[in-house]
């Protein structure tokens, strides 16, 4: 659901996702860390910061 929302946001705002920044492996790692942050001992705010930093670089204007 989150990815569908992200793609819809990009489409509506004339943006795209740079797959060199947010590739399949990076997305999988982010989802796993978010889902298992308690078991991994990672504070939720650290996971959110990591996601925000990657998406800030990955979401770019269409050329």
mmJSON file of the N, C-alpha and C atoms, coordinates in Angstrom:
{"data_MODEL":{"atom_site":{
"group_PDB":["ATOM","ATOM","ATOM","ATOM","ATOM","ATOM","ATOM","ATOM","ATOM","ATOM","ATOM","ATOM","ATOM","ATOM","ATOM","ATOM","ATOM","ATOM","ATOM","ATOM","ATOM","ATOM","ATOM","ATOM","ATOM","ATOM","ATOM","ATOM","ATOM","ATOM","ATOM","ATOM","ATOM","ATOM","ATOM","ATOM","ATOM","ATOM","ATOM","ATOM","ATOM","ATOM","ATOM","ATOM","ATOM","ATOM","ATOM","ATOM","ATOM","ATOM","ATOM","ATOM","ATOM","ATOM","ATOM","ATOM","ATOM","ATOM","ATOM","ATOM","ATOM","ATOM","ATOM","ATOM","ATOM","ATOM","ATOM","ATOM","ATOM","ATOM","ATOM","ATOM","ATOM","ATOM","ATOM","ATOM","ATOM","ATOM","ATOM","ATOM","ATOM","ATOM","ATOM","ATOM","ATOM","ATOM","ATOM","ATOM","ATOM","ATOM","ATOM","ATOM","ATOM","ATOM","ATOM","ATOM","ATOM","ATOM","ATOM","ATOM","ATOM","ATOM","ATOM","ATOM","ATOM","ATOM","ATOM","ATOM","ATOM","ATOM","ATOM","ATOM","ATOM","ATOM","ATOM","ATOM","ATOM","ATOM","ATOM","ATOM","ATOM","ATOM","ATOM","ATOM","ATOM","ATOM","ATOM","ATOM","ATOM","ATOM","ATOM","ATOM","ATOM","ATOM","ATOM","ATOM","ATOM","ATOM","ATOM","ATOM","ATOM","ATOM","ATOM","ATOM","ATOM","ATOM","ATOM","ATOM","ATOM","ATOM","ATOM","ATOM","ATOM","ATOM","ATOM","ATOM","ATOM","ATOM","ATOM","ATOM","ATOM","ATOM","ATOM","ATOM","ATOM","ATOM","ATOM","ATOM","ATOM","ATOM","ATOM","ATOM","ATOM","ATOM","ATOM","ATOM","ATOM","ATOM","ATOM","ATOM","ATOM","ATOM","ATOM","ATOM","ATOM","ATOM","ATOM","ATOM","ATOM"],
"id":[1,2,3,4,5,6,7,8,9,10,11,12,13,14,15,16,17,18,19,20,21,22,23,24,25,26,27,28,29,30,31,32,33,34,35,36,37,38,39,40,41,42,43,44,45,46,47,48,49,50,51,52,53,54,55,56,57,58,59,60,61,62,63,64,65,66,67,68,69,70,71,72,73,74,75,76,77,78,79,80,81,82,83,84,85,86,87,88,89,90,91,92,93,94,95,96,97,98,99,100,101,102,103,104,105,106,107,108,109,110,111,112,113,114,115,116,117,118,119,120,121,122,123,124,125,126,127,128,129,130,131,132,133,134,135,136,137,138,139,140,141,142,143,144,145,146,147,148,149,150,151,152,153,154,155,156,157,158,159,160,161,162,163,164,165,166,167,168,169,170,171,172,173,174,175,176,177,178,179,180,181,182,183,184,185,186,187,188,189],
"type_symbol":["N","C","C","N","C","C","N","C","C","N","C","C","N","C","C","N","C","C","N","C","C","N","C","C","N","C","C","N","C","C","N","C","C","N","C","C","N","C","C","N","C","C","N","C","C","N","C","C","N","C","C","N","C","C","N","C","C","N","C","C","N","C","C","N","C","C","N","C","C","N","C","C","N","C","C","N","C","C","N","C","C","N","C","C","N","C","C","N","C","C","N","C","C","N","C","C","N","C","C","N","C","C","N","C","C","N","C","C","N","C","C","N","C","C","N","C","C","N","C","C","N","C","C","N","C","C","N","C","C","N","C","C","N","C","C","N","C","C","N","C","C","N","C","C","N","C","C","N","C","C","N","C","C","N","C","C","N","C","C","N","C","C","N","C","C","N","C","C","N","C","C","N","C","C","N","C","C","N","C","C","N","C","C","N","C","C","N","C","C"],
"label_atom_id":["N","CA","C","N","CA","C","N","CA","C","N","CA","C","N","CA","C","N","CA","C","N","CA","C","N","CA","C","N","CA","C","N","CA","C","N","CA","C","N","CA","C","N","CA","C","N","CA","C","N","CA","C","N","CA","C","N","CA","C","N","CA","C","N","CA","C","N","CA","C","N","CA","C","N","CA","C","N","CA","C","N","CA","C","N","CA","C","N","CA","C","N","CA","C","N","CA","C","N","CA","C","N","CA","C","N","CA","C","N","CA","C","N","CA","C","N","CA","C","N","CA","C","N","CA","C","N","CA","C","N","CA","C","N","CA","C","N","CA","C","N","CA","C","N","CA","C","N","CA","C","N","CA","C","N","CA","C","N","CA","C","N","CA","C","N","CA","C","N","CA","C","N","CA","C","N","CA","C","N","CA","C","N","CA","C","N","CA","C","N","CA","C","N","CA","C","N","CA","C","N","CA","C","N","CA","C","N","CA","C","N","CA","C","N","CA","C","N","CA","C"],
"label_alt_id":[null,null,null,null,null,null,null,null,null,null,null,null,null,null,null,null,null,null,null,null,null,null,null,null,null,null,null,null,null,null,null,null,null,null,null,null,null,null,null,null,null,null,null,null,null,null,null,null,null,null,null,null,null,null,null,null,null,null,null,null,null,null,null,null,null,null,null,null,null,null,null,null,null,null,null,null,null,null,null,null,null,null,null,null,null,null,null,null,null,null,null,null,null,null,null,null,null,null,null,null,null,null,null,null,null,null,null,null,null,null,null,null,null,null,null,null,null,null,null,null,null,null,null,null,null,null,null,null,null,null,null,null,null,null,null,null,null,null,null,null,null,null,null,null,null,null,null,null,null,null,null,null,null,null,null,null,null,null,null,null,null,null,null,null,null,null,null,null,null,null,null,null,null,null,null,null,null,null,null,null,null,null,null,null,null,null,null,null,null],
"label_comp_id":["UNK","UNK","UNK","UNK","UNK","UNK","UNK","UNK","UNK","UNK","UNK","UNK","UNK","UNK","UNK","UNK","UNK","UNK","UNK","UNK","UNK","UNK","UNK","UNK","UNK","UNK","UNK","UNK","UNK","UNK","UNK","UNK","UNK","UNK","UNK","UNK","UNK","UNK","UNK","UNK","UNK","UNK","UNK","UNK","UNK","UNK","UNK","UNK","UNK","UNK","UNK","UNK","UNK","UNK","UNK","UNK","UNK","UNK","UNK","UNK","UNK","UNK","UNK","UNK","UNK","UNK","UNK","UNK","UNK","UNK","UNK","UNK","UNK","UNK","UNK","UNK","UNK","UNK","UNK","UNK","UNK","UNK","UNK","UNK","UNK","UNK","UNK","UNK","UNK","UNK","UNK","UNK","UNK","UNK","UNK","UNK","UNK","UNK","UNK","UNK","UNK","UNK","UNK","UNK","UNK","UNK","UNK","UNK","UNK","UNK","UNK","UNK","UNK","UNK","UNK","UNK","UNK","UNK","UNK","UNK","UNK","UNK","UNK","UNK","UNK","UNK","UNK","UNK","UNK","UNK","UNK","UNK","UNK","UNK","UNK","UNK","UNK","UNK","UNK","UNK","UNK","UNK","UNK","UNK","UNK","UNK","UNK","UNK","UNK","UNK","UNK","UNK","UNK","UNK","UNK","UNK","UNK","UNK","UNK","UNK","UNK","UNK","UNK","UNK","UNK","UNK","UNK","UNK","UNK","UNK","UNK","UNK","UNK","UNK","UNK","UNK","UNK","UNK","UNK","UNK","UNK","UNK","UNK","UNK","UNK","UNK","UNK","UNK","UNK"],
"label_asym_id":["A","A","A","A","A","A","A","A","A","A","A","A","A","A","A","A","A","A","A","A","A","A","A","A","A","A","A","A","A","A","A","A","A","A","A","A","A","A","A","A","A","A","A","A","A","A","A","A","A","A","A","A","A","A","A","A","A","A","A","A","A","A","A","A","A","A","A","A","A","A","A","A","A","A","A","A","A","A","A","A","A","A","A","A","A","A","A","A","A","A","A","A","A","A","A","A","A","A","A","A","A","A","A","A","A","A","A","A","A","A","A","A","A","A","A","A","A","A","A","A","A","A","A","A","A","A","A","A","A","A","A","A","A","A","A","A","A","A","A","A","A","A","A","A","A","A","A","A","A","A","A","A","A","A","A","A","A","A","A","A","A","A","A","A","A","A","A","A","A","A","A","A","A","A","A","A","A","A","A","A","A","A","A","A","A","A","A","A","A"],
"label_entity_id":["1","1","1","1","1","1","1","1","1","1","1","1","1","1","1","1","1","1","1","1","1","1","1","1","1","1","1","1","1","1","1","1","1","1","1","1","1","1","1","1","1","1","1","1","1","1","1","1","1","1","1","1","1","1","1","1","1","1","1","1","1","1","1","1","1","1","1","1","1","1","1","1","1","1","1","1","1","1","1","1","1","1","1","1","1","1","1","1","1","1","1","1","1","1","1","1","1","1","1","1","1","1","1","1","1","1","1","1","1","1","1","1","1","1","1","1","1","1","1","1","1","1","1","1","1","1","1","1","1","1","1","1","1","1","1","1","1","1","1","1","1","1","1","1","1","1","1","1","1","1","1","1","1","1","1","1","1","1","1","1","1","1","1","1","1","1","1","1","1","1","1","1","1","1","1","1","1","1","1","1","1","1","1","1","1","1","1","1","1"],
"label_seq_id":[1,1,1,2,2,2,3,3,3,4,4,4,5,5,5,6,6,6,7,7,7,8,8,8,9,9,9,10,10,10,11,11,11,12,12,12,13,13,13,14,14,14,15,15,15,16,16,16,17,17,17,18,18,18,19,19,19,20,20,20,21,21,21,22,22,22,23,23,23,24,24,24,25,25,25,26,26,26,27,27,27,28,28,28,29,29,29,30,30,30,31,31,31,32,32,32,33,33,33,34,34,34,35,35,35,36,36,36,37,37,37,38,38,38,39,39,39,40,40,40,41,41,41,42,42,42,43,43,43,44,44,44,45,45,45,46,46,46,47,47,47,48,48,48,49,49,49,50,50,50,51,51,51,52,52,52,53,53,53,54,54,54,55,55,55,56,56,56,57,57,57,58,58,58,59,59,59,60,60,60,61,61,61,62,62,62,63,63,63],
"pdbx_PDB_ins_code":[null,null,null,null,null,null,null,null,null,null,null,null,null,null,null,null,null,null,null,null,null,null,null,null,null,null,null,null,null,null,null,null,null,null,null,null,null,null,null,null,null,null,null,null,null,null,null,null,null,null,null,null,null,null,null,null,null,null,null,null,null,null,null,null,null,null,null,null,null,null,null,null,null,null,null,null,null,null,null,null,null,null,null,null,null,null,null,null,null,null,null,null,null,null,null,null,null,null,null,null,null,null,null,null,null,null,null,null,null,null,null,null,null,null,null,null,null,null,null,null,null,null,null,null,null,null,null,null,null,null,null,null,null,null,null,null,null,null,null,null,null,null,null,null,null,null,null,null,null,null,null,null,null,null,null,null,null,null,null,null,null,null,null,null,null,null,null,null,null,null,null,null,null,null,null,null,null,null,null,null,null,null,null,null,null,null,null,null,null],
"Cartn_x":[0.83,0.0,0.882,1.951,2.83,3.466,3.908,4.51,3.494,2.281,1.238,0.961,0.936,0.726,1.875,3.082,4.257,4.204,3.878,3.79,2.672,1.535,0.43,0.843,1.513,2.012,2.914,3.844,4.777,4.042,3.11,2.334,1.558,0.918,0.104,0.94,2.203,3.057,4.2,4.037,5.025,6.428,6.483,7.745,7.917,9.105,9.397,10.379,10.612,11.545,12.801,13.932,15.213,15.591,15.527,15.789,17.26,18.124,19.527,19.673,18.735,18.754,17.905,16.675,15.752,15.556,16.533,16.434,15.726,15.533,14.781,15.439,16.753,17.462,17.337,17.469,17.342,15.933,14.921,13.539,13.291,13.782,13.596,14.251,15.441,16.153,15.382,14.871,14.095,12.856,12.121,10.912,11.227,12.283,12.661,13.051,13.819,14.23,13.034,12.105,10.911,10.058,9.914,9.07,9.694,11.023,11.698,12.5,12.163,12.988,13.082,12.009,12.069,13.041,12.905,13.787,15.248,15.463,16.821,17.37,16.503,16.941,17.153,16.409,16.529,15.339,15.611,14.541,13.728,12.402,11.565,11.963,12.34,12.72,13.954,14.839,16.005,15.612,14.653,14.165,13.454,12.609,11.902,12.889,13.929,14.936,15.625,15.962,16.613,15.698,14.43,13.479,13.347,13.203,13.061,14.281,15.482,16.709,16.779,16.44,16.495,15.434,14.209,13.153,13.425,14.059,14.417,15.346,16.261,17.18,16.527,15.599,15.04,13.922,13.129,11.999,12.515,12.426,12.961,11.905,12.066,11.158,11.343,10.238,10.322,11.068,11.827,12.603,11.827],
"Cartn_y":[-1.179,0.0,1.254,1.214,2.387,2.689,1.664,1.897,2.42,1.89,2.377,3.858,4.245,5.645,6.517,6.019,6.766,6.986,5.947,6.078,7.043,6.971,7.885,9.325,9.549,10.881,11.417,10.589,11.019,11.359,10.507,10.732,12.045,12.305,13.512,14.785,14.653,15.827,15.936,15.277,15.371,14.997,13.912,13.409,11.954,11.461,10.052,9.59,8.293,7.729,7.301,7.823,7.461,6.07,5.11,3.721,3.466,4.419,4.272,4.533,5.308,5.603,4.6,4.39,3.47,2.259,1.376,0.154,-0.926,-2.082,-3.149,-3.591,-3.708,-4.157,-3.119,-1.85,-0.792,-0.767,-0.872,-0.884,-2.081,-3.236,-4.441,-4.278,-3.731,-3.509,-2.544,-1.445,-0.479,-1.108,-1.892,-2.539,-3.518,-4.277,-5.251,-4.551,-3.461,-2.723,-2.084,-1.555,-0.943,-1.988,-3.147,-4.204,-4.83,-4.883,-5.584,-4.651,-3.364,-2.424,-2.792,-3.315,-3.704,-4.852,-5.871,-7.041,-6.682,-5.697,-5.279,-4.252,-3.75,-2.757,-1.381,-1.082,0.213,1.073,2.269,3.192,3.565,3.64,3.963,5.271,6.265,7.543,7.417,6.471,6.249,5.607,4.682,4.062,5.112,5.945,6.987,7.972,8.336,9.255,8.646,7.37,6.678,6.653,6.347,6.327,7.719,8.732,10.11,10.542,10.214,10.597,9.944,8.671,7.974,8.512,8.713,9.222,10.647,11.446,12.813,12.798,11.849,11.728,11.036,10.117,9.278,9.951,10.809,11.436,12.677,12.64,13.737,14.191,15.423,15.966,15.222,15.073,14.482,15.434,14.911,15.728,15.98],
"Cartn_z":[0.0,0.0,0.0,0.758,0.836,-0.516,-1.21,-2.525,-3.522,-3.497,-4.395,-4.125,-2.858,-2.492,-2.974,-2.853,-3.308,-4.814,-5.566,-7.023,-7.422,-6.731,-7.012,-6.712,-5.589,-5.242,-6.35,-6.792,-7.837,-9.124,-9.519,-10.739,-10.662,-9.543,-9.394,-9.295,-8.917,-8.7,-9.703,-10.862,-11.942,-11.463,-10.705,-10.171,-10.581,-10.378,-10.606,-9.548,-9.493,-8.525,-9.264,-8.845,-9.437,-8.945,-9.838,-9.455,-9.134,-9.447,-9.04,-7.543,-6.967,-5.535,-4.774,-5.233,-4.568,-5.476,-5.44,-6.233,-5.415,-6.019,-5.364,-4.057,-4.045,-2.841,-1.722,-2.048,-1.046,-0.464,-1.328,-0.853,0.051,-0.345,0.474,1.845,1.868,3.126,4.022,3.44,4.22,4.821,4.009,4.51,5.625,5.46,6.491,7.784,7.681,8.88,9.569,8.774,9.364,10.064,9.445,10.02,11.261,11.306,12.401,13.295,13.31,14.074,15.555,16.132,17.559,17.769,16.935,17.073,16.807,15.913,15.581,16.57,17.455,18.425,17.821,16.754,16.081,16.481,16.932,17.315,16.079,16.211,15.049,14.37,15.16,14.556,13.672,13.986,13.137,11.808,11.871,10.632,9.784,10.406,9.666,9.039,9.761,9.232,8.011,8.109,7.002,5.764,5.965,4.856,4.245,5.093,4.621,3.808,4.271,3.559,2.185,2.116,0.831,-0.121,0.381,-0.498,-0.947,-0.121,-0.512,-1.714,-1.738,-2.88,-4.075,-3.809,-4.861,-5.656,-5.032,-5.721,-6.442,-7.756,-8.584,-9.584,-10.076,-11.077,-12.397,-13.128,-14.468,-15.383,-16.252,-17.204,-18.477],
"occupancy":[1.0,1.0,1.0,1.0,1.0,1.0,1.0,1.0,1.0,1.0,1.0,1.0,1.0,1.0,1.0,1.0,1.0,1.0,1.0,1.0,1.0,1.0,1.0,1.0,1.0,1.0,1.0,1.0,1.0,1.0,1.0,1.0,1.0,1.0,1.0,1.0,1.0,1.0,1.0,1.0,1.0,1.0,1.0,1.0,1.0,1.0,1.0,1.0,1.0,1.0,1.0,1.0,1.0,1.0,1.0,1.0,1.0,1.0,1.0,1.0,1.0,1.0,1.0,1.0,1.0,1.0,1.0,1.0,1.0,1.0,1.0,1.0,1.0,1.0,1.0,1.0,1.0,1.0,1.0,1.0,1.0,1.0,1.0,1.0,1.0,1.0,1.0,1.0,1.0,1.0,1.0,1.0,1.0,1.0,1.0,1.0,1.0,1.0,1.0,1.0,1.0,1.0,1.0,1.0,1.0,1.0,1.0,1.0,1.0,1.0,1.0,1.0,1.0,1.0,1.0,1.0,1.0,1.0,1.0,1.0,1.0,1.0,1.0,1.0,1.0,1.0,1.0,1.0,1.0,1.0,1.0,1.0,1.0,1.0,1.0,1.0,1.0,1.0,1.0,1.0,1.0,1.0,1.0,1.0,1.0,1.0,1.0,1.0,1.0,1.0,1.0,1.0,1.0,1.0,1.0,1.0,1.0,1.0,1.0,1.0,1.0,1.0,1.0,1.0,1.0,1.0,1.0,1.0,1.0,1.0,1.0,1.0,1.0,1.0,1.0,1.0,1.0,1.0,1.0,1.0,1.0,1.0,1.0,1.0,1.0,1.0,1.0,1.0,1.0],
"B_iso_or_equiv":[0.0,0.0,0.0,0.0,0.0,0.0,0.0,0.0,0.0,0.0,0.0,0.0,0.0,0.0,0.0,0.0,0.0,0.0,0.0,0.0,0.0,0.0,0.0,0.0,0.0,0.0,0.0,0.0,0.0,0.0,0.0,0.0,0.0,0.0,0.0,0.0,0.0,0.0,0.0,0.0,0.0,0.0,0.0,0.0,0.0,0.0,0.0,0.0,0.0,0.0,0.0,0.0,0.0,0.0,0.0,0.0,0.0,0.0,0.0,0.0,0.0,0.0,0.0,0.0,0.0,0.0,0.0,0.0,0.0,0.0,0.0,0.0,0.0,0.0,0.0,0.0,0.0,0.0,0.0,0.0,0.0,0.0,0.0,0.0,0.0,0.0,0.0,0.0,0.0,0.0,0.0,0.0,0.0,0.0,0.0,0.0,0.0,0.0,0.0,0.0,0.0,0.0,0.0,0.0,0.0,0.0,0.0,0.0,0.0,0.0,0.0,0.0,0.0,0.0,0.0,0.0,0.0,0.0,0.0,0.0,0.0,0.0,0.0,0.0,0.0,0.0,0.0,0.0,0.0,0.0,0.0,0.0,0.0,0.0,0.0,0.0,0.0,0.0,0.0,0.0,0.0,0.0,0.0,0.0,0.0,0.0,0.0,0.0,0.0,0.0,0.0,0.0,0.0,0.0,0.0,0.0,0.0,0.0,0.0,0.0,0.0,0.0,0.0,0.0,0.0,0.0,0.0,0.0,0.0,0.0,0.0,0.0,0.0,0.0,0.0,0.0,0.0,0.0,0.0,0.0,0.0,0.0,0.0,0.0,0.0,0.0,0.0,0.0,0.0],
"pdbx_formal_charge":[null,null,null,null,null,null,null,null,null,null,null,null,null,null,null,null,null,null,null,null,null,null,null,null,null,null,null,null,null,null,null,null,null,null,null,null,null,null,null,null,null,null,null,null,null,null,null,null,null,null,null,null,null,null,null,null,null,null,null,null,null,null,null,null,null,null,null,null,null,null,null,null,null,null,null,null,null,null,null,null,null,null,null,null,null,null,null,null,null,null,null,null,null,null,null,null,null,null,null,null,null,null,null,null,null,null,null,null,null,null,null,null,null,null,null,null,null,null,null,null,null,null,null,null,null,null,null,null,null,null,null,null,null,null,null,null,null,null,null,null,null,null,null,null,null,null,null,null,null,null,null,null,null,null,null,null,null,null,null,null,null,null,null,null,null,null,null,null,null,null,null,null,null,null,null,null,null,null,null,null,null,null,null,null,null,null,null,null,null],
"auth_seq_id":[1,1,1,2,2,2,3,3,3,4,4,4,5,5,5,6,6,6,7,7,7,8,8,8,9,9,9,10,10,10,11,11,11,12,12,12,13,13,13,14,14,14,15,15,15,16,16,16,17,17,17,18,18,18,19,19,19,20,20,20,21,21,21,22,22,22,23,23,23,24,24,24,25,25,25,26,26,26,27,27,27,28,28,28,29,29,29,30,30,30,31,31,31,32,32,32,33,33,33,34,34,34,35,35,35,36,36,36,37,37,37,38,38,38,39,39,39,40,40,40,41,41,41,42,42,42,43,43,43,44,44,44,45,45,45,46,46,46,47,47,47,48,48,48,49,49,49,50,50,50,51,51,51,52,52,52,53,53,53,54,54,54,55,55,55,56,56,56,57,57,57,58,58,58,59,59,59,60,60,60,61,61,61,62,62,62,63,63,63],
"auth_comp_id":["UNK","UNK","UNK","UNK","UNK","UNK","UNK","UNK","UNK","UNK","UNK","UNK","UNK","UNK","UNK","UNK","UNK","UNK","UNK","UNK","UNK","UNK","UNK","UNK","UNK","UNK","UNK","UNK","UNK","UNK","UNK","UNK","UNK","UNK","UNK","UNK","UNK","UNK","UNK","UNK","UNK","UNK","UNK","UNK","UNK","UNK","UNK","UNK","UNK","UNK","UNK","UNK","UNK","UNK","UNK","UNK","UNK","UNK","UNK","UNK","UNK","UNK","UNK","UNK","UNK","UNK","UNK","UNK","UNK","UNK","UNK","UNK","UNK","UNK","UNK","UNK","UNK","UNK","UNK","UNK","UNK","UNK","UNK","UNK","UNK","UNK","UNK","UNK","UNK","UNK","UNK","UNK","UNK","UNK","UNK","UNK","UNK","UNK","UNK","UNK","UNK","UNK","UNK","UNK","UNK","UNK","UNK","UNK","UNK","UNK","UNK","UNK","UNK","UNK","UNK","UNK","UNK","UNK","UNK","UNK","UNK","UNK","UNK","UNK","UNK","UNK","UNK","UNK","UNK","UNK","UNK","UNK","UNK","UNK","UNK","UNK","UNK","UNK","UNK","UNK","UNK","UNK","UNK","UNK","UNK","UNK","UNK","UNK","UNK","UNK","UNK","UNK","UNK","UNK","UNK","UNK","UNK","UNK","UNK","UNK","UNK","UNK","UNK","UNK","UNK","UNK","UNK","UNK","UNK","UNK","UNK","UNK","UNK","UNK","UNK","UNK","UNK","UNK","UNK","UNK","UNK","UNK","UNK","UNK","UNK","UNK","UNK","UNK","UNK"],
"auth_asym_id":["A","A","A","A","A","A","A","A","A","A","A","A","A","A","A","A","A","A","A","A","A","A","A","A","A","A","A","A","A","A","A","A","A","A","A","A","A","A","A","A","A","A","A","A","A","A","A","A","A","A","A","A","A","A","A","A","A","A","A","A","A","A","A","A","A","A","A","A","A","A","A","A","A","A","A","A","A","A","A","A","A","A","A","A","A","A","A","A","A","A","A","A","A","A","A","A","A","A","A","A","A","A","A","A","A","A","A","A","A","A","A","A","A","A","A","A","A","A","A","A","A","A","A","A","A","A","A","A","A","A","A","A","A","A","A","A","A","A","A","A","A","A","A","A","A","A","A","A","A","A","A","A","A","A","A","A","A","A","A","A","A","A","A","A","A","A","A","A","A","A","A","A","A","A","A","A","A","A","A","A","A","A","A","A","A","A","A","A","A"],
"auth_atom_id":["N","CA","C","N","CA","C","N","CA","C","N","CA","C","N","CA","C","N","CA","C","N","CA","C","N","CA","C","N","CA","C","N","CA","C","N","CA","C","N","CA","C","N","CA","C","N","CA","C","N","CA","C","N","CA","C","N","CA","C","N","CA","C","N","CA","C","N","CA","C","N","CA","C","N","CA","C","N","CA","C","N","CA","C","N","CA","C","N","CA","C","N","CA","C","N","CA","C","N","CA","C","N","CA","C","N","CA","C","N","CA","C","N","CA","C","N","CA","C","N","CA","C","N","CA","C","N","CA","C","N","CA","C","N","CA","C","N","CA","C","N","CA","C","N","CA","C","N","CA","C","N","CA","C","N","CA","C","N","CA","C","N","CA","C","N","CA","C","N","CA","C","N","CA","C","N","CA","C","N","CA","C","N","CA","C","N","CA","C","N","CA","C","N","CA","C","N","CA","C","N","CA","C","N","CA","C","N","CA","C","N","CA","C","N","CA","C","N","CA","C"],
"pdbx_PDB_model_num":[1,1,1,1,1,1,1,1,1,1,1,1,1,1,1,1,1,1,1,1,1,1,1,1,1,1,1,1,1,1,1,1,1,1,1,1,1,1,1,1,1,1,1,1,1,1,1,1,1,1,1,1,1,1,1,1,1,1,1,1,1,1,1,1,1,1,1,1,1,1,1,1,1,1,1,1,1,1,1,1,1,1,1,1,1,1,1,1,1,1,1,1,1,1,1,1,1,1,1,1,1,1,1,1,1,1,1,1,1,1,1,1,1,1,1,1,1,1,1,1,1,1,1,1,1,1,1,1,1,1,1,1,1,1,1,1,1,1,1,1,1,1,1,1,1,1,1,1,1,1,1,1,1,1,1,1,1,1,1,1,1,1,1,1,1,1,1,1,1,1,1,1,1,1,1,1,1,1,1,1,1,1,1,1,1,1,1,1,1]
}}}
